[in-house]
């Protein structure tokens, strides 16, 4: 026994002069230390409490027994608190949507009123939007969806000394979607030494491994991808916690009108616990639907989703169609979650799915044609015509410095490791560079610059590499020499 042996820290002494304490079978301590008056009796009990304890001769016989959870990380105390709170307070409302509280830490300081900070940030955003009409148009479109879908509401008046928090707002563009902006609520903004994320439990990482999802996606011959619409916004915030999600925006979404106070009704992109809340809520919806829609739906949702992206494969078109339709109905019925943006390498599957729920660039195309546009799945480019992964590299030119070289190497996204034999050489060049330079932006030697240029030129050939789906029937045959 290492350290304290008393239960619940009883008889704790602030000064201990030993590193190890051995408690012998006869009860005598083996070090000069005051014995604990508590008697510790260890016995091995059967799962059935009615059965008499086993003989002490077998005590510890199952210490090295393997279980399915051996390789899973254990939950921290904060994660346990998060799960316990969600188990009791994550409920469905009368409309069928899941409602969760903001998971506050058990011991936290009271949040100060940061409206002045939020107003300052809102004025800076206002200044930027007025200078960029295109950005304002994109931001207005985004906020219109938030307000029209009842994800935000005009905030009521606060009572005297009522605790609240204001979220500064800013926008980010996705590199692949230059015409769409996402409004992000800055929950990490600090005021008076504290932020909203400081007092919230992040929750455990419930997301599946992207590698595992992609490997199962390649397992069978019929592949399907799907997406949950605005996943974070599908989960409602408990009403008494919405004043912690207040923000400032234009009245009636009109830039010519004054800024007024709104508050979010749903969990937002930017809150540290939102991913855990969304993943847990998605699984709760699937488990609620199991009795009606079966275990295949639960398995798909719990194992083959990475946040809001679902990727799976089936052996036949019929089983794929049934799985997708059942999952779509189950999530809508038991959670008001819309599964859409379907894509498949099977024209038969695509034809059987609702036309309005197909991926946006597939809705107006001939599904039997062989020129369907490329799809993106978990950062990879997928050619549904040939059922192959492609690698499209960034054309941005980086400076030939340690920073620029590292940026180029990291821009090659390859979770399945297909390109490892190529990327490893670039990493070896970077390793040699680290030993020769001190500063991140220091110019490299002529020799390394020459080697880097030669290797970088070879990367163009990566765009010709295509990773096909394994032929299961062929792989089961005995290989020839």
N, C-alpha and C positions, 0 to 999 in steps of 0.2 A: 504494500500500500504506500503510494508516494504522497507525502503531504498529510493534510488533515484527515483524520479517520472518524471524527465525530459527525453525526448526522446533522444536516442543516446548519453547520458551523457552530454548534453548541460547544461551550467550554473553550472557545477560541482564545488563544493567547497571542498578544501582539508580537511577542518575541519567541522564536523557536530556534534552538541551538543545533538542530540536526537536519540533515537533508533527507534522511529516510527513517521511517518508523516501522519496526517489525512487530506485529502482534502475534505472539505464539499461541499454540492451541490451548495451553494451560491457562491462558489469560494474562500471563506475566509480560510486561513490556520488556523488550530487549535493549532499551536505551534508558538512560537516566532521565526520566520524564514522568510527570505526575499521571498516573493511570486515569483514564476516563471512566466515570462511574457508570456510563451506559454499557450494557452488555450487548455485544454484536454476535448474533447467532445466524450462521449462513447455512441454508439447507436448499436442496434442489427439489422443486415442486413440479408435479405434472401439470399439464394445461388444465386438467379438471381439478378444481380445488377440493372436490369431494374425495379424491384419491389420496391415500396416505403418502407422506413424503418418502422419496426413494432413499436407499441407503447412502450414507456419506461416502461409501467406497467408490461410487460412480460420480462423485462431485467433480464437475469440470470436464466430464467426458465429451461434451458437445461444444467446448470452447472454440474449436477450430472448424466447426461445421460451416459449410458454404451456404450462402443465401443469395437470392436474386438482387438484393440491395447492397451487396458488399462493395461494389465499385461506384456507388452513388455517394456524392458528398452529403454529409449530414447537415441538418438545418441549424443555423445560428439561433440564439435566443430571440433576436429581433424577428427572424423569419418565422419562428414558432409563434411568436405573438401575432404576427400578421395573419398566419393561417388560422389561428384560434379566433381572431376577431372576424375574419371573413366567414368562417364556418357558422358563426352565430348571427351575423348581421348582413350577409350577402343574400338578398331575397328577391323574388320576382314580385312586381307590383300587379295591380289589377289589369294593366294593359299587356302584361306578358313580358315586360322588359325587366332586366336585372338591375337592381339598385344596390350600390355599395357605398359605404362611408369613405371619407378620406382617412387612411390608416395612420393616425397620429401616434407618435412615440408616447410611451407611458409616462415618462418624466420629460417635460419640455418647458421652455420658457414661454410666456405669453407673447403673442406676436404684436409688435407695435403697429400703429396706423401709418402705412407707407403711401398714402394717397399723393403726397407731394412728389415723391419719386416717380410714381406712375404717371402723374401729370407732366412732369418734365420729359419722360421718355415718349409720351404721346405727342408732345409738341415737336420733338425731334423727328418722329415718324411722319407727322403732318407736314413738316418742312420738306422731307424727302419725297413724299407722295406728290406734293404740289409741283415739284421740279421735274417729276417723271410721270407724265400722264398715262403711259403704258402700264407702269407698275401700279398706279392707282386703279386703273381699270381691272387689272388682275386681282388686286386686293379687294376691291369692291365685289367682284364675283365670288371670291372665297367667303367674305363675310355675309353676303346675301344667302349663301347656302347654310351658314351657321344659324342665321336668324330665322330664315324661312322654315328650316327643319326643326325649329324649336329647341335647338341645342343651346341657345342663349336666350336670356330674358332680361327685360329692363329691371334693374336692381331696385328692391324696395328701400325705403328709408331705414337707416340704422338706428337702433335704440341707443340711449346714452351709455357710453363705455362698453358697447358691444364689440367683441373681438372680430376682426376682419383682416383681409389681405387683398391687395390690388396687384394684378399680374401685368407687368409691362408686355407689350405686344410688338413682335417684329416678323418680317417675312423672309422666307428662304425659297430659292428656286432649285428644282431638281435638274442636274446636268442634262438629263434625257428629255425633260419636259419644260422647255424655255417659255412656254405660253401659260404655265400654271404656277401659281405661287401658293405656298402653304404658310398660313399664319401660325406662328409658334408663341405660346404663352410662356414667358420667361420665369419659370418657377424657381430658378437658381439665382435670380437677382437679389443681391444682399442689401438690406437696409438696417442700420443700427446693429450690425454684426450678425444678422440672422436672415435666412431666406425661408420660403415655404418648404422647399425640399429638405432643409435642415431638420424640420420638426416632423417629417413624414417617414414612415417605414417604407423602404424600397420594396420589400417583399422578395421571395426567392426567385431565382431564374427558372421559370417554368417552360421556357422555349425549348423545342426539340433541337438537336444538333443538325445544322444545315447539311453536314456530310451524310448523316443517316437518312435524312429526308431525300436527298438527291440519289443516294444509292438505291433506296426502295423505289424511287421514281423510275429507275432504269431496270428494275427487276423483271417486269412482265412486258408484253408486246404492245398493249394498248395503254397509252399515257394520257393523263388529263391534268391540267392546271386550272386553278380557280382562285378567287380572291373574295374576301369579306369586305363589303362596302363600309368605309369609315368606321373601322372596327372599334377604336377607342371611344368614338362618339355613340356607340350602341349601348354603353353602360352608363346608367343614370347615377348622379351624385345625390346622396341623401340630402333632403331639403335643408336640414339644419347646418349642413357643412358648405352650402353654396356661397355663403358670404366670404369664404376664403378664396373664392375664384372670381372676384370682381375685376372688371377692367373698364377702360375708358374708350369709347368709340363714338362715331358721329351719329346723331339722332337720325333715325329713318335711313341709316346707311348713306347719308348725303353729305359730301365733303363741304358743302356750303353752310351746313348747320353746325350747332355747337356740339362739343363733346359732352356726352352724358355717361352715367354709370350703368353698365350691364353686369350680369354675372352668368357664368357657365352653368348649365344644368347637367352636363355630362363630363366624364373624365377626359382630360385634355392631353394633347401631345406636348410634352414638356414637364409634366409631373413625374417624378421618379417612380411612384408606384403604379402608374398607368399601364405599363406592359404586363406586370404581374396580375393586376386586376382584370385586364382584358383576357389574358391567357386562362386564368382561373374561371372567369365567367363563361368563356367559350366551352371549356370542358364541363362545367356544370350544366350548360344547356344540352350538350350531347348526352350526358348521363341521364338527365331528366327524360330524354327522348328514347332511351334504350328499350324500354318495355314496348314501345310502339314500332320503332324502326329497326331494332336489332343491333347486334354487336358490331357488324361491319361499319356502321356509321360511327360508333364510338371509337373504333380502332382507327378509322380514317382521321377523325378530328383530333384525337389525342396523340397519334404517332406521326402523321404525315402533314402537319401544319407547322410552318415557321412563322409565328405571329399571325398575320392575316393572309398569308400565301399558302394555299393547299396544293400539294403535288403528290400524285399517286399513280399507280399502274395496275391494270387488271389483265386477266388472261384472255378475256373475250369482250367484244363490243357490248354484248348484252349485259354482262355483269358491270361494266363501266357505266353504262346508261342508268342502270338501277341504282348503283351506289351514289352517283351524282344527284339524281332526282330525289332519292330518299334523304340525302344529307341536306339538300337545299330546303326541302319541306320541313325537316326536323329542326333546323336552326331557326327558320322563320317562325314555326309554331311554338317552340319552347324558348325563344330568346329574342324574337324580332331582329334576327341577324340575317342580312341578305347575302347569299352566296351567288356570285356572278363572275363575269369576265372569264368564261370558260374557253379553253383551247385544248385541242386534242390532235394527235397524229392520225386519228381515224375519222374519215369523212362521215361514216355511218353514225358515230357518236355525236359529231357536230350537228348533223341534220336532225337528230332526235332531241336536242336541247333547245330551250326557248331562245328564239332569235335575238330578243332584246337583252339576253343575259350572256351573249357571246362577248369575247374580247372586243374592244372598241374598233380595232382595225380589221376585224373579221366579219362585222355585221353586214356589210354591203358587198361581199364578195361571193363568187361561185365556190362553194365549199368542196366541189369535186375537182377544181383546178389545181394545178401544181405550182402556182406562183403566189401562194398565200404569204403574207408578210411575216417577218421574223418576230418571235415572241421572246420576252425576257422573264426568266424564272430564277429567283434568288440570286440575281446579279449575273446570271449566265444567259447567253443568247441561244435560243432554241429554234431550229428550223423545223417547223411542223411538216413541211413537204417531204423531207428526207428523214425526219426524226433523228437529227444530229445536233450536237452542241457545236457552236462556232466560237471563235475567239477573235473579237474585234478590239484592236488596241487603240489607245488614245493617241491622237496626232499632235498633242501639245508638246512643244519643244522645251526641254528643261535645261538649265545651265549645267555644264560639265564640272560640277562640284560634288562634294559628298552629299549635300542636301538634294541636289538635282538627280543624282544617280539613285539615291535611296527612293526618291519619289517615283522615278520611272519603274524601278523594280516592284515597288508596292502597288503600282497601278495595274499590274497584271494579275487579275483575279482568277484563281484556279483552285477552288476548294477540293476538287476531286484529284488533284495532283497529276493531271495528264501532262502538264508542261514542266514538271519538276526537273527532268534532265536538261532542259534549256535554261530555266531560271537559276539553277544552282551555279552555273558559270558566272552569271551576273553577280550573285551573292559572293562568290570568291573574289571577283574584282573589287567589290565593296570592302571586303575584309582586308585586302591588301592596301586599299586606299586609307582605311582607318589608321593603319600603322604608319602611314607616311604624312598625314595631314593633321593639323590641330584644330583649325577652325572649320565650321560647317560650310562656309562659303569661300574657302580658300581654293584657288585654282589648282588643278591636279597637274601632275608631271606629264610631259609629252608622251611618254611610253604608255601610261595608264589611259590618257586621252585617246591614243591610237587604238589600244585594245578595246576600250569602251565603244568607240565608233564602229569597229568591225563587228562586235557582238550585237550592238543595237541594230545594225543593218540586217542582221539575220532574223530579227524579230518579225520582219514583214512576212516571212514565210509562215508564221504561226496562224495567220488569217486563212491559210489554205488547209489547215488541219481541221478535220471533222471527226468528232467522236460519235460513232454509231451505237445504237442500242444493242446489247449482247443478244445473240441468237440462242435462246435457251435450249432449243432442240439440238442445235449443233454443239453447244458446249457440253451436252450430256453424253455425246458420243466419245469413243476412245480416240484420242488424238494420234495422228500418224507421226512417225519419226521424220 
